[in-house]
Amino acid sequence: MNILITGATGFIGRHLVQRLQKNHHTIKVVSRNAARASQVLGVAAFDWDYATQDVPAEALHDCEVIINLMGENLGEGRWTNARKHEMYASRILSTRKLVAAAPSTLQAFICASAIGIYPGKGDDLYDESYQVPDHLSFMQTICHDWEQEAARIERSGARRVSIRTGVVLGDGGMLKKILPVFKLGLGGSVGDGLQWLPWIHIDDLVSVYAEAAQNTHFRGSINAVSPNPVRYSQFAAALGKALNRPAFFSVPALILKLTLGEAAALALNSYRIAPSRLLEEFGFKFKFDHLTTALDDLFAKTAH
């Protein structure tokens, strides 16, 4: 298949491009720095500044699937008003332009989303049957509006899939940020440690995206998280054990809030999420459904 990917030089994108190339798909990407993207990924790349430019027509030529991974990193710094605008626009405006420019050859639009669409409080278990309320937090607003923009593609008859992703474990993302602290033996929990952490191994997430691109049964919103979420304290203990390091330290919630402001919600919110549609509708088989096996695999690859 001819597949166009945005956000391809990021953590998830790099792994996805490799997998799709192995599956003999033809890959093109758009990037703010096409020369660098082409060099890093080894694929055809086209310059695109989503804020000021239309999607380059040559990138869309004969395109059958668009996989949209664009979005400014939510975990970089405080959420100032300017930063929140950038995080929102990088998702909503880019998706709007991709949908508007979609060629007649397009069969599927696969768009990133996040578990931030759920309330992020307490121990209640949520799946895709959750009805998004009228009054939303900032995170919920981003995810809800992102999915609504992606859903516009359905008017053209193309299939739409929104992948609601949790914490992705691999050689990037959250794990890359916290590994140095844990390797020093200074790692541990955050807040009271009771908040739920919905995680997924990078290999499983890439498999979800690859399947969504090819399997016409994949439609709508799908939770891409392990069937076995853990509390943050359990995660910290398992990571310390995998690294053979103590993990007794903890960061009080107040310190995080003072340091990060509203962005502290990324660490303090509690998301107990079930991948109901992957398991029950699509029979998806997780390669890593338990945290210990996921961490053991990653540290055989990256930590030593």
Contacts in CASP RR format, 6 or more apart in sequence:
PFRMAT RR
TARGET T0000
AUTHOR 0000-0000-0000
METHOD contacts of the structure
MODEL  1
MNILITGATGFIGRHLVQRLQKNHHTIKVVSRNAARASQVLGVAAFDWDY
ATQDVPAEALHDCEVIINLMGENLGEGRWTNARKHEMYASRILSTRKLVA
AAPSTLQAFICASAIGIYPGKGDDLYDESYQVPDHLSFMQTICHDWEQEA
ARIERSGARRVSIRTGVVLGDGGMLKKILPVFKLGLGGSVGDGLQWLPWI
HIDDLVSVYAEAAQNTHFRGSINAVSPNPVRYSQFAAALGKALNRPAFFS
VPALILKLTLGEAAALALNSYRIAPSRLLEEFGFKFKFDHLTTALDDLFA
KTAH
1 25 0 8 1.000
1 26 0 8 1.000
1 64 0 8 1.000
1 65 0 8 1.000
1 213 0 8 1.000
1 214 0 8 1.000
2 25 0 8 1.000
2 26 0 8 1.000
2 28 0 8 1.000
2 62 0 8 1.000
2 63 0 8 1.000
2 64 0 8 1.000
2 65 0 8 1.000
2 105 0 8 1.000
3 20 0 8 1.000
3 25 0 8 1.000
3 26 0 8 1.000
3 27 0 8 1.000
3 28 0 8 1.000
3 63 0 8 1.000
3 64 0 8 1.000
3 65 0 8 1.000
3 66 0 8 1.000
3 67 0 8 1.000
3 213 0 8 1.000
4 27 0 8 1.000
4 28 0 8 1.000
4 29 0 8 1.000
4 30 0 8 1.000
4 59 0 8 1.000
4 60 0 8 1.000
4 63 0 8 1.000
4 65 0 8 1.000
4 66 0 8 1.000
4 67 0 8 1.000
5 13 0 8 1.000
5 16 0 8 1.000
5 17 0 8 1.000
5 20 0 8 1.000
5 27 0 8 1.000
5 28 0 8 1.000
5 29 0 8 1.000
5 66 0 8 1.000
5 67 0 8 1.000
5 68 0 8 1.000
5 69 0 8 1.000
6 29 0 8 1.000
6 30 0 8 1.000
6 31 0 8 1.000
6 48 0 8 1.000
6 66 0 8 1.000
6 67 0 8 1.000
6 68 0 8 1.000
6 69 0 8 1.000
6 70 0 8 1.000
6 94 0 8 1.000
6 98 0 8 1.000
7 13 0 8 1.000
7 29 0 8 1.000
7 31 0 8 1.000
7 68 0 8 1.000
7 69 0 8 1.000
7 70 0 8 1.000
7 71 0 8 1.000
8 14 0 8 1.000
8 16 0 8 1.000
8 17 0 8 1.000
8 27 0 8 1.000
8 29 0 8 1.000
8 31 0 8 1.000
8 37 0 8 1.000
8 41 0 8 1.000
8 43 0 8 1.000
8 45 0 8 1.000
8 69 0 8 1.000
9 29 0 8 1.000
9 31 0 8 1.000
9 36 0 8 1.000
9 37 0 8 1.000
9 40 0 8 1.000
9 41 0 8 1.000
10 69 0 8 1.000
11 168 0 8 1.000
11 170 0 8 1.000
11 171 0 8 1.000
11 172 0 8 1.000
11 173 0 8 1.000
11 176 0 8 1.000
11 202 0 8 1.000
12 69 0 8 1.000
12 112 0 8 1.000
12 165 0 8 1.000
12 168 0 8 1.000
12 202 0 8 1.000
12 205 0 8 1.000
12 206 0 8 1.000
12 209 0 8 1.000
13 69 0 8 1.000
14 40 0 8 1.000
14 41 0 8 1.000
15 202 0 8 1.000
15 203 0 8 1.000
15 206 0 8 1.000
16 67 0 8 1.000
16 69 0 8 1.000
16 206 0 8 1.000
16 209 0 8 1.000
16 210 0 8 1.000
17 27 0 8 1.000
17 29 0 8 1.000
17 41 0 8 1.000
17 43 0 8 1.000
19 206 0 8 1.000
19 207 0 8 1.000
19 210 0 8 1.000
20 27 0 8 1.000
20 210 0 8 1.000
20 213 0 8 1.000
21 27 0 8 1.000
21 43 0 8 1.000
23 210 0 8 1.000
25 213 0 8 1.000
27 41 0 8 1.000
27 43 0 8 1.000
27 44 0 8 1.000
28 43 0 8 1.000
28 44 0 8 1.000
28 45 0 8 1.000
28 46 0 8 1.000
28 59 0 8 1.000
28 63 0 8 1.000
29 37 0 8 1.000
29 38 0 8 1.000
29 41 0 8 1.000
29 43 0 8 1.000
29 44 0 8 1.000
29 45 0 8 1.000
29 46 0 8 1.000
29 59 0 8 1.000
30 45 0 8 1.000
30 46 0 8 1.000
30 47 0 8 1.000
30 48 0 8 1.000
30 55 0 8 1.000
30 56 0 8 1.000
30 59 0 8 1.000
31 37 0 8 1.000
31 45 0 8 1.000
31 46 0 8 1.000
31 47 0 8 1.000
31 48 0 8 1.000
32 47 0 8 1.000
32 48 0 8 1.000
32 49 0 8 1.000
33 47 0 8 1.000
34 45 0 8 1.000
34 46 0 8 1.000
34 47 0 8 1.000
34 48 0 8 1.000
35 45 0 8 1.000
37 43 0 8 1.000
37 45 0 8 1.000
38 44 0 8 1.000
38 45 0 8 1.000
46 56 0 8 1.000
46 58 0 8 1.000
46 59 0 8 1.000
47 56 0 8 1.000
48 55 0 8 1.000
48 56 0 8 1.000
48 59 0 8 1.000
50 70 0 8 1.000
50 90 0 8 1.000
50 93 0 8 1.000
50 94 0 8 1.000
50 97 0 8 1.000
51 89 0 8 1.000
51 93 0 8 1.000
54 97 0 8 1.000
54 101 0 8 1.000
55 97 0 8 1.000
55 98 0 8 1.000
55 101 0 8 1.000
57 101 0 8 1.000
60 101 0 8 1.000
60 102 0 8 1.000
60 103 0 8 1.000
61 103 0 8 1.000
62 103 0 8 1.000
62 105 0 8 1.000
63 102 0 8 1.000
63 103 0 8 1.000
63 105 0 8 1.000
63 106 0 8 1.000
64 105 0 8 1.000
64 106 0 8 1.000
64 107 0 8 1.000
64 108 0 8 1.000
65 106 0 8 1.000
65 107 0 8 1.000
65 108 0 8 1.000
65 109 0 8 1.000
65 110 0 8 1.000
65 213 0 8 1.000
66 98 0 8 1.000
66 102 0 8 1.000
66 106 0 8 1.000
66 108 0 8 1.000
66 109 0 8 1.000
66 110 0 8 1.000
67 110 0 8 1.000
67 111 0 8 1.000
67 209 0 8 1.000
67 213 0 8 1.000
68 94 0 8 1.000
68 95 0 8 1.000
68 98 0 8 1.000
68 109 0 8 1.000
68 110 0 8 1.000
68 111 0 8 1.000
68 112 0 8 1.000
68 150 0 8 1.000
69 112 0 8 1.000
70 90 0 8 1.000
70 91 0 8 1.000
70 94 0 8 1.000
70 95 0 8 1.000
70 112 0 8 1.000
71 87 0 8 1.000
71 90 0 8 1.000
71 91 0 8 1.000
71 94 0 8 1.000
71 112 0 8 1.000
72 83 0 8 1.000
72 86 0 8 1.000
72 87 0 8 1.000
72 90 0 8 1.000
72 91 0 8 1.000
74 87 0 8 1.000
74 139 0 8 1.000
74 263 0 8 1.000
74 266 0 8 1.000
75 263 0 8 1.000
75 266 0 8 1.000
77 83 0 8 1.000
77 260 0 8 1.000
77 263 0 8 1.000
78 260 0 8 1.000
78 261 0 8 1.000
78 262 0 8 1.000
78 263 0 8 1.000
79 87 0 8 1.000
79 138 0 8 1.000
79 261 0 8 1.000
79 262 0 8 1.000
79 263 0 8 1.000
84 138 0 8 1.000
87 142 0 8 1.000
88 141 0 8 1.000
88 142 0 8 1.000
88 145 0 8 1.000
91 142 0 8 1.000
91 145 0 8 1.000
91 146 0 8 1.000
92 142 0 8 1.000
92 145 0 8 1.000
92 146 0 8 1.000
92 149 0 8 1.000
95 111 0 8 1.000
95 146 0 8 1.000
95 149 0 8 1.000
95 150 0 8 1.000
96 149 0 8 1.000
96 152 0 8 1.000
98 109 0 8 1.000
99 109 0 8 1.000
99 149 0 8 1.000
99 150 0 8 1.000
99 152 0 8 1.000
99 153 0 8 1.000
102 109 0 8 1.000
102 153 0 8 1.000
102 156 0 8 1.000
102 158 0 8 1.000
106 153 0 8 1.000
106 156 0 8 1.000
106 158 0 8 1.000
107 158 0 8 1.000
107 159 0 8 1.000
108 158 0 8 1.000
108 159 0 8 1.000
108 160 0 8 1.000
108 161 0 8 1.000
108 212 0 8 1.000
108 213 0 8 1.000
108 216 0 8 1.000
109 150 0 8 1.000
109 153 0 8 1.000
109 158 0 8 1.000
109 159 0 8 1.000
109 160 0 8 1.000
109 161 0 8 1.000
110 160 0 8 1.000
110 161 0 8 1.000
110 163 0 8 1.000
110 209 0 8 1.000
110 212 0 8 1.000
110 213 0 8 1.000
111 146 0 8 1.000
111 147 0 8 1.000
111 150 0 8 1.000
111 160 0 8 1.000
111 161 0 8 1.000
111 162 0 8 1.000
111 163 0 8 1.000
112 146 0 8 1.000
112 162 0 8 1.000
112 163 0 8 1.000
112 165 0 8 1.000
113 143 0 8 1.000
113 146 0 8 1.000
113 147 0 8 1.000
113 150 0 8 1.000
113 162 0 8 1.000
113 163 0 8 1.000
113 164 0 8 1.000
113 165 0 8 1.000
113 221 0 8 1.000
114 139 0 8 1.000
114 142 0 8 1.000
114 143 0 8 1.000
114 164 0 8 1.000
114 165 0 8 1.000
114 166 0 8 1.000
115 164 0 8 1.000
115 165 0 8 1.000
115 166 0 8 1.000
115 198 0 8 1.000
115 223 0 8 1.000
115 225 0 8 1.000
115 271 0 8 1.000
115 273 0 8 1.000
116 139 0 8 1.000
116 140 0 8 1.000
116 142 0 8 1.000
116 143 0 8 1.000
116 164 0 8 1.000
116 269 0 8 1.000
116 271 0 8 1.000
117 130 0 8 1.000
117 132 0 8 1.000
117 139 0 8 1.000
117 140 0 8 1.000
117 143 0 8 1.000
117 144 0 8 1.000
117 147 0 8 1.000
117 164 0 8 1.000
117 221 0 8 1.000
118 126 0 8 1.000
118 130 0 8 1.000
118 140 0 8 1.000
118 271 0 8 1.000
118 273 0 8 1.000
119 126 0 8 1.000
119 137 0 8 1.000
119 140 0 8 1.000
120 269 0 8 1.000
120 270 0 8 1.000
120 271 0 8 1.000
121 269 0 8 1.000
121 270 0 8 1.000
122 195 0 8 1.000
122 196 0 8 1.000
122 270 0 8 1.000
122 272 0 8 1.000
123 196 0 8 1.000
123 270 0 8 1.000
123 272 0 8 1.000
124 272 0 8 1.000
125 272 0 8 1.000
125 273 0 8 1.000
125 274 0 8 1.000
126 271 0 8 1.000
126 272 0 8 1.000
126 273 0 8 1.000
126 274 0 8 1.000
127 223 0 8 1.000
127 273 0 8 1.000
127 274 0 8 1.000
127 275 0 8 1.000
127 276 0 8 1.000
127 277 0 8 1.000
128 164 0 8 1.000
128 221 0 8 1.000
128 222 0 8 1.000
128 223 0 8 1.000
128 276 0 8 1.000
128 277 0 8 1.000
129 276 0 8 1.000
132 140 0 8 1.000
132 144 0 8 1.000
136 144 0 8 1.000
137 265 0 8 1.000
138 262 0 8 1.000
139 265 0 8 1.000
139 269 0 8 1.000
143 164 0 8 1.000
146 162 0 8 1.000
147 162 0 8 1.000
147 221 0 8 1.000
150 160 0 8 1.000
150 162 0 8 1.000
151 160 0 8 1.000
151 162 0 8 1.000
151 220 0 8 1.000
153 160 0 8 1.000
154 160 0 8 1.000
159 216 0 8 1.000
159 218 0 8 1.000
159 219 0 8 1.000
160 219 0 8 1.000
160 220 0 8 1.000
161 212 0 8 1.000
161 218 0 8 1.000
161 219 0 8 1.000
161 220 0 8 1.000
161 221 0 8 1.000
161 222 0 8 1.000
162 220 0 8 1.000
162 221 0 8 1.000
162 222 0 8 1.000
163 205 0 8 1.000
163 208 0 8 1.000
163 209 0 8 1.000
163 212 0 8 1.000
163 222 0 8 1.000
163 224 0 8 1.000
164 221 0 8 1.000
164 222 0 8 1.000
164 223 0 8 1.000
164 224 0 8 1.000
164 225 0 8 1.000
164 273 0 8 1.000
165 200 0 8 1.000
165 205 0 8 1.000
165 224 0 8 1.000
165 225 0 8 1.000
166 198 0 8 1.000
166 199 0 8 1.000
166 200 0 8 1.000
166 224 0 8 1.000
166 225 0 8 1.000
166 271 0 8 1.000
166 273 0 8 1.000
167 174 0 8 1.000
167 197 0 8 1.000
167 198 0 8 1.000
167 199 0 8 1.000
167 200 0 8 1.000
168 174 0 8 1.000
168 199 0 8 1.000
168 200 0 8 1.000
168 201 0 8 1.000
168 202 0 8 1.000
168 205 0 8 1.000
169 175 0 8 1.000
169 199 0 8 1.000
169 200 0 8 1.000
169 201 0 8 1.000
169 202 0 8 1.000
169 294 0 8 1.000
169 295 0 8 1.000
169 298 0 8 1.000
170 176 0 8 1.000
170 201 0 8 1.000
170 202 0 8 1.000
170 298 0 8 1.000
170 302 0 8 1.000
171 202 0 8 1.000
171 298 0 8 1.000
171 301 0 8 1.000
171 302 0 8 1.000
175 298 0 8 1.000
178 187 0 8 1.000
178 239 0 8 1.000
179 243 0 8 1.000
179 303 0 8 1.000
181 187 0 8 1.000
182 188 0 8 1.000
182 236 0 8 1.000
182 239 0 8 1.000
182 240 0 8 1.000
182 243 0 8 1.000
182 245 0 8 1.000
182 247 0 8 1.000
183 243 0 8 1.000
183 245 0 8 1.000
183 303 0 8 1.000
184 245 0 8 1.000
185 240 0 8 1.000
185 245 0 8 1.000
185 246 0 8 1.000
185 247 0 8 1.000
185 249 0 8 1.000
186 249 0 8 1.000
187 236 0 8 1.000
187 239 0 8 1.000
187 240 0 8 1.000
187 245 0 8 1.000
187 246 0 8 1.000
187 247 0 8 1.000
187 248 0 8 1.000
187 249 0 8 1.000
188 233 0 8 1.000
188 236 0 8 1.000
188 237 0 8 1.000
188 240 0 8 1.000
188 247 0 8 1.000
188 248 0 8 1.000
188 249 0 8 1.000
188 250 0 8 1.000
188 251 0 8 1.000
189 232 0 8 1.000
189 233 0 8 1.000
189 236 0 8 1.000
189 247 0 8 1.000
189 250 0 8 1.000
189 251 0 8 1.000
190 232 0 8 1.000
190 236 0 8 1.000
190 250 0 8 1.000
190 251 0 8 1.000
190 253 0 8 1.000
190 256 0 8 1.000
190 267 0 8 1.000
190 268 0 8 1.000
191 232 0 8 1.000
191 250 0 8 1.000
191 251 0 8 1.000
191 252 0 8 1.000
191 253 0 8 1.000
191 256 0 8 1.000
191 267 0 8 1.000
191 268 0 8 1.000
192 253 0 8 1.000
193 231 0 8 1.000
193 232 0 8 1.000
193 233 0 8 1.000
193 236 0 8 1.000
193 250 0 8 1.000
194 231 0 8 1.000
194 232 0 8 1.000
194 233 0 8 1.000
194 270 0 8 1.000
195 231 0 8 1.000
195 232 0 8 1.000
195 268 0 8 1.000
195 269 0 8 1.000
195 270 0 8 1.000
195 271 0 8 1.000
196 229 0 8 1.000
196 230 0 8 1.000
196 231 0 8 1.000
196 232 0 8 1.000
196 270 0 8 1.000
196 271 0 8 1.000
196 272 0 8 1.000
196 273 0 8 1.000
197 229 0 8 1.000
197 230 0 8 1.000
197 231 0 8 1.000
197 232 0 8 1.000
197 235 0 8 1.000
197 271 0 8 1.000
198 223 0 8 1.000
198 225 0 8 1.000
198 226 0 8 1.000
198 229 0 8 1.000
198 271 0 8 1.000
198 272 0 8 1.000
198 273 0 8 1.000
199 225 0 8 1.000
199 226 0 8 1.000
199 229 0 8 1.000
199 230 0 8 1.000
199 235 0 8 1.000
199 291 0 8 1.000
199 294 0 8 1.000
200 224 0 8 1.000
200 225 0 8 1.000
200 226 0 8 1.000
201 226 0 8 1.000
201 286 0 8 1.000
201 287 0 8 1.000
201 288 0 8 1.000
201 294 0 8 1.000
201 297 0 8 1.000
201 298 0 8 1.000
203 287 0 8 1.000
203 288 0 8 1.000
203 297 0 8 1.000
204 224 0 8 1.000
204 226 0 8 1.000
204 286 0 8 1.000
204 287 0 8 1.000
204 288 0 8 1.000
205 224 0 8 1.000
207 284 0 8 1.000
207 287 0 8 1.000
208 222 0 8 1.000
208 224 0 8 1.000
208 278 0 8 1.000
208 284 0 8 1.000
211 218 0 8 1.000
211 282 0 8 1.000
211 284 0 8 1.000
212 218 0 8 1.000
212 222 0 8 1.000
215 282 0 8 1.000
217 281 0 8 1.000
217 282 0 8 1.000
218 282 0 8 1.000
222 275 0 8 1.000
222 277 0 8 1.000
222 278 0 8 1.000
223 273 0 8 1.000
223 274 0 8 1.000
223 275 0 8 1.000
223 276 0 8 1.000
223 277 0 8 1.000
223 278 0 8 1.000
224 275 0 8 1.000
224 278 0 8 1.000
225 273 0 8 1.000
225 274 0 8 1.000
225 275 0 8 1.000
226 275 0 8 1.000
226 286 0 8 1.000
226 288 0 8 1.000
226 289 0 8 1.000
226 290 0 8 1.000
226 291 0 8 1.000
226 294 0 8 1.000
227 274 0 8 1.000
227 275 0 8 1.000
227 279 0 8 1.000
227 286 0 8 1.000
227 289 0 8 1.000
228 289 0 8 1.000
228 290 0 8 1.000
228 291 0 8 1.000
229 271 0 8 1.000
229 272 0 8 1.000
229 273 0 8 1.000
230 238 0 8 1.000
230 291 0 8 1.000
232 267 0 8 1.000
234 291 0 8 1.000
235 291 0 8 1.000
236 247 0 8 1.000
237 247 0 8 1.000
238 291 0 8 1.000
238 292 0 8 1.000
238 295 0 8 1.000
239 247 0 8 1.000
239 295 0 8 1.000
240 246 0 8 1.000
240 247 0 8 1.000
241 247 0 8 1.000
241 292 0 8 1.000
242 292 0 8 1.000
242 295 0 8 1.000
242 296 0 8 1.000
242 298 0 8 1.000
242 299 0 8 1.000
242 303 0 8 1.000
243 299 0 8 1.000
243 303 0 8 1.000
253 264 0 8 1.000
253 268 0 8 1.000
256 264 0 8 1.000
256 267 0 8 1.000
256 268 0 8 1.000
257 264 0 8 1.000
257 268 0 8 1.000
260 266 0 8 1.000
260 267 0 8 1.000
275 284 0 8 1.000
278 284 0 8 1.000
288 294 0 8 1.000
288 297 0 8 1.000
END
